[in-house]
Structure formats: structure tokens, C-alpha cells
Amino acid sequence: MTPQVSRTVLRLEASEVRELKYGINFKKNPEDGKCYIVFKDKDKARACKNQCKHQGGLFIKDIEDLDGRTVRCTKHFWKLDVSTMEYVNPPDSFLQDELEVVVSDTDGSMELVELNPPDPWTLDPREAQDLQPGELTLTYMTHACMELKAGSRRMMFDPWLTGPAFARGWWLLHEPPSDAMARLCLADLIYISHMHSDHLSYPTLKLLAEKRPDIPIYVGDTSRPVFWYLERSGVNLTNIIVVPFGVWQNVDEHLRFMILMDGVHPEMDTCLIVEYKGHMILNTVDCTRPNNGRLPQGVDVMMSDFAGGASGFPMTFHGGKYTESWKADFIKNERKKLLNYKTQLVKSLQPKIYCPFAGYFTEAHPSDRYIKETNIKNSAEDLNASIRKACPNTLTWTPSPCSVLDVAQALADQSNREAITQPPNTTKIYKDSWDFDLYLEELNAAISNDIFEHKSWIQFYYNWAGFKGYNLVIKVIETDDDFKPLDGGYDYLVDFMDLSFPDKRPERDHPYEEDKHCSRDALLAGLKLEEQTQGSNTNTSKSPPAAVSSPPPAPRPQNHLSVLALSSMEVFTRLAKCLYELTRSLQA
């Protein structure tokens, strides 16, 4: 099979993006003359080729359309609603193949991206065979970790079984089964979807490497490698297999799997299709738009994230409109949008069984009490209730640790209570204690690191992130864990128009907000990463930053990054994401 690739078919500069009108926009690539349609509404843009799926005719504006959503083919007068990508004349005929719309966070440009082939799982199709009870099962461990048993093979997804994620921000909500680590060590293979530490858990992998360093671990060929930091982690894993997108990987004569990229974050995020005896399991994990929205319909089992509430925005922003009531309304609306999106996705794909997972985390540390209380998330029960209403023929499963889905029995009879085995009544479901001290010593040590004696770390950090080109001014106030200004901490302005650090706010009109957060441990992780990438041949999606006056290096008593420092690296990238979301909010 030929690997799936993505290519940009049209690029619009920021000025052209600003000129897009609401509704239908016809665009032509000046280099090859090919035509495209961009539909813009208040929330997002959708795009497709200007080519009818019937016989390839060109679309033009439909003069009978009063809502500005429909185009008409010049050959046989077929009509396409570009807001939904559904053909409305003839009705119930086709869905238009959609292009991914990627808007740059840095320069505001837009790219239309095409995947080829768009649906690689249709190549080399296999007929579904009869399954025996117990032959194909899914056992939930915790968060995004599932054990798939297919015949004699066992496969683990995204094992996070111990320790925190995102520095000390997230902790496991569920108590993993007592034998979870033993089962992980006995697995035939592991799939890790992406580099975020609630999926790539170095504390978990460190324990795994001590017992079975040669276990096969499969990851997608993302431009930002999943195991980017492995050499510096001190974790000795020796059998990591990077596979191309959209190619079946045969485990045995009956079991195979395929890794697909995310349309929004193809540089780092992936999803998975597993097929056993012709029966498909779709695991979209955290993908924002898995495989650019092209997914198999009618799969036997579908799993996806559900919780939302993963970003630090807007909890750490203060002043202006960022009142507690505004935050509550914003979070409620975002949560509702995610729940509706997941419901509509399941409705469009019509899986036989659906399971929400990859959202069972909690901000357990006492210092994050405000975040936990403010950033309310969706529940799996609420999503499943919404799906049952929209998809009455889909069986929903809300998993708890050690519960088992027997796919064969569920497919044969959805009302069969033996299809889902619940854990024994004595099983501990929720964690009530976490070993904070074991993981927080390094974070606490970061507060007094020598590097913070040099003010130039601020410029170094923001130049490294490279987030600029926005009319936005932020006052950054370094705080302790209770969001109170830190004695001796930093208090400064950042102008993201030119990435300068003025002593006072500029005279031009500009949005202005205050951001209170504690970031020293994240900064140290970023500087260590910079040190690593400058001396490494690793293929990454990020170019080295422009030369800046960097502070003298801090003492490094060890020659590798600790597992917690690797988790901390994600924190500094979240600052740029928060600022991007803030900018979108201000523009809205």
C-alpha cells in the first residue's frame, strides 16, 4: 500500500483571508488553475474542490438560493449545500469530499489541505467473519488506556498508569486495576497516539522499560516525533516502530491496524483503526478532526475523548471582561459545543457501539482547586445520553476500571447483559490519594534555579515560542500556586505585535489582559528542549528560533531530562495556545 500523504492545494495570504466574505467564496489556484470553494461562517471555514461528484462539472452560484449556502453544477444542475457538504439535489445522494482548512496561528494565512488517499482503509477489504464470545474484547484500564484482546493477541492503547501529566496539572481520576502494569508488560504491542503526557506517560514507560524494554511500541510518522525526547529521558525502550499513515500493519492473519493523522494537528496527533476478522474498531483519541473528517461508517466499535476543559484558558486570565461569570459562560458554551460535535460525529458514522474515554483525569493537587472548580468538563454519562437520543441503534458503554466489553456478544444482541462485564463490587473505582511529593520535588526546585537571576530569560522564552503578529498586549504576573504574586517574581508586559517587552502599554488601540501563572518549571523544560534540538538531528516541525541573547546556562547535575521535566515541556506550549484562544475570543 502507498502511504497516505497530505498536500496543500491552495494557500491564501492573511490579507486574502481577511477579504473572505461570509458565505460562499470561489477561489482559483493561480499556479495550476484548479478551482475551490470556501464557505465562511462566524465560527469556522469549510472548503472543497469546485468539482461535482456526479460527472466533474464546475459549480457556480445558485440564483435560487436565498440563504447563500448552495452552489449549482453547470452540467446537470446538481446542487451542493457547502455549509454541510451535502448534495441537496438530488437529495440523499452524496457527501462532497471536504478539504481541511488550516489557519496559521502566527501569520493568519490559510491553507487548504488534501489527504491522498482519503479513505485508505477501503483498500484490501475483508469480509466480516463470525466471532465467538470472548474472542474480541476491550478492557478499560484508565483514562485513554484500553487493552484490546483479539484472538491470542493483546494490544494496549496509550498507557498512563501512574504519575501526573502536564507537569502536576492532571492526575488519574480512576484507580487502575491492580494488575494493569503486569498486563501492560505482557502485551504483544502498544499504540501511542501522540506526545502529550496523558498518552505518552514517561513515569509509566519508565516502569515498563525496567521489565520489558523490547516491547513493540507503534507510533505514527508525525513530523513532531512522538518519542522526540526519548534519548534524554533515561527511559530505555528499544523497539519503537514508526509507521507511515494509511497503511495496514499486519499483526497476524486476522489482526491488522492502521494509523491515521489528524487534520488539524497532523504534525503530532494520530488516531487508529484496528481490524480483526473484518470487524473494525475506530479509536479517534484526542484528534480534533481525525483523518480530515473522512472516517469509516458503521464500524463495530468507536471510541473518542469527551471531557473538554483541557486548556488553561480562560481560568488564569483576569481583568477586563474576564469576570467569574464570563468564564463560567464561556466554559459552559465550549463544553456544550464539544458535546454536540461528538454527538453529531457519532450520528454521522453510526457505529454499532460507542465508548467515551480519554477524559478521566482530575486536577487533584490542592493548588489547582480553583482550576478544578472553574473548568467544569463534560461527563461520559451526559455524552452517552445525548448519543442514545440521536442514535437509538448505537449501544453506548461508559467504562469503569476493569470493565470488559465482549464485542461478539454485543454485536449479536445489544440487550445481552453479559456483553459488558462490570468490575467486582469490591473494586476501587476512583482514586482518593496521589503521591504528589514523589513528582513535585523537581518542580519546586525550579523556583530557585540560578537561571532566573538573569532577566534575559524572558525574551529568550518568548522568542523560542515565536508567537507574534497579533495586536495583543499581555501583562504577565508570576504567582505562587494560589495565584498570588510571587515575592521576587516577574511582572512584565509583552507586546505580541512585534514581540517586544515595553515598560508601558503602547499608545495604539489594543486588547489588553493580565495573565497570572507560575511558569518557571515550564521555562526550564523549554530551555532544555532548545538545548537538545540545537544539538540533535531529529526531524521536527519547528525551526530553531532566531538568535537571541540567552542567559548563561543553569547547572545541569544530570545528563538527561527527568520524566517529570518531559511532562513539563507541554506547559510552555500551552501558553501560546492560550494566547491564540484569547485572540479568537477578543476578535469574536
Secondary structure as UniProt FT lines:
FT   STRAND          5..12
FT   HELIX           14..19
FT   STRAND          23..28
FT   TURN            30..32
FT   STRAND          35..40
FT   STRAND          45..49
FT   TURN            53..55
FT   STRAND          59..61
FT   TURN            63..64
FT   STRAND          70..73
FT   TURN            74..76
FT   STRAND          79..81
FT   TURN            82..85
FT   STRAND          86..89
FT   STRAND          91..95
FT   STRAND          98..103
FT   TURN            105..107
FT   STRAND          110..116
FT   HELIX           120..122
FT   TURN            133..134
FT   STRAND          136..142
FT   TURN            143..144
FT   STRAND          145..150
FT   TURN            151..152
FT   STRAND          153..157
FT   TURN            166..169
FT   STRAND          170..172
FT   TURN            178..179
FT   HELIX           180..186
FT   STRAND          189..191
FT   TURN            197..199
FT   HELIX           202..211
FT   TURN            213..214
FT   STRAND          217..220
FT   TURN            226..229
FT   HELIX           230..233
FT   STRAND          240..243
FT   TURN            245..246
FT   STRAND          249..250
FT   STRAND          255..262
FT   TURN            266..268
FT   STRAND          270..276
FT   TURN            277..278
FT   STRAND          279..283
FT   TURN            285..286
FT   HELIX           291..293
FT   STRAND          301..304
FT   TURN            313..316
FT   STRAND          317..318
FT   TURN            320..321
FT   HELIX           324..349
FT   STRAND          353..356
FT   STRAND          361..362
FT   HELIX           366..368
FT   HELIX           369..374
FT   HELIX           380..390
FT   TURN            392..393
FT   STRAND          395..396
FT   TURN            401..402
FT   STRAND          404..406
FT   HELIX           407..412
FT   TURN            414..415
FT   HELIX           417..419
FT   STRAND          420..421
FT   TURN            425..426
FT   HELIX           436..446
FT   TURN            447..448
FT   HELIX           450..453
FT   TURN            455..456
FT   HELIX           457..465
FT   STRAND          473..479
FT   TURN            481..482
FT   TURN            487..488
FT   STRAND          491..495
FT   TURN            496..499
FT   STRAND          512..517
FT   HELIX           520..534
FT   HELIX           563..587
//
